[in-house]
Amino acid sequence: MFFRRVPEVAPHELAERLRGEEKPLIVDVREPDETAVSKLPGALCIPMDQLPERLAELPKDRDIVVVCRSGARSGACTRYLIQSGFTRVKNLRGGMIGWSRAVDPKMPVA
């Protein structure tokens, strides 16, 4: 069985989109101890295990970018959201580690 890759956005592309007028909703699926160290401005923090019960908080008519530490958890959550009927969702490639390396080297990553 072959798995399709989830749609992704590169860190520098997300940074550009966040400077624009139609900002995507950032959904950070890391645990509270991780988001206490750092998070993207305006991010909605929904730990991965809470995502199924909190789907109603997410708009289906807005672009969503899912974020975690490295991109693995957020990739799984992106796949879950697509299977749940969300069509405007992407995974942040490389997660917060990728963001820190490409966009904001001073941002700590937990």
N, C-alpha and C positions, 0 to 999 in steps of 0.2 A: 504494500500500500504506500502511495506517495503522498506526502504532505505538502500542501502549497505554502509557500512563505507568506507571512503576513505583510501587509503594506507597511512600509517604514518611512520615516522622515529622518534625515541627517540632522545632527545638532545645529550646524550653521544655518540650515534651512528653517528649522524651528525658531532660532534666534531672530531671523529675518521676519518670519510670520508674526512673532510676538511684538515686533516694532510696528506692524501694520495696523490697519483699522479693524479688520475682522480677525481677531485673535482666536486661536483654537482654545478649547477647554483642556487644561492639563489635568490628567487624572494620575495621581501618584499612588501606586499600589504597594509601596514599601510599608514596613511596620512603623508605628509611632516613634520608636527609639531612633530609627533611621531618618525620618523626616524632621526630628528635633535637631539633627545635626545640620541639615541643609534641605532646601526644597526650592523649586522654581516659584517665582512670584505668582500669586493667584492660584496656585495648584489646589485642586480638590483632593484631599487625602482620603483614600478608601483602601485600607489594607486588602490584599488579594483575597483572603478568606471571607471578607465581608461583601465582596463585589456582587455575588448573586442576589443577596437580599437588599442591595442598595441600587439596583438598576434604575429604579424610578427617579433617582436623583440626576440621571444623565439624559441630556437632550438628544433626540435622534435627528434634529434639524440643525445641528452645529458640528463643526469639525472637532474631533477629540484626539488628543495625543496622550497615549498611555506611557508612563514612566516608571522605571524601577532602578535598581543600582547598576545592573549590567545589560539589561535588555531581555533577559530570559523570562522572568516573571511577567513583565509587561507584554512580552510576545504572546505568552499563554493567555493573558487577560484580553489582549487584542483579538486573538482567535475566538475566545469565548464571546466577546461583544459582537463580533461579526456573526457568529452562530445564533446570537440572540436578536438579530435583526438590525444591528447598527451598521450603517453603510459608510459613514464618514469618520472612520477611526483608523489611526495609524500608531505604530510602535515607534518610540524614540530609539533609533539605532545606537547601540552602545550604552544606553541608559545614562544615568548621572555620571558614570565614569567617562563616557564619551563626551558628555556636555562639558565636564570639567577640563578634559584634554583639549577640546576644540573651541570652546567658547569662553569659559571662565575658569582659568587655571587656579584662581584663588579660592574657588568653592570647595569646601571639604566634602568628602563622600564617605558615608558610613555604610 
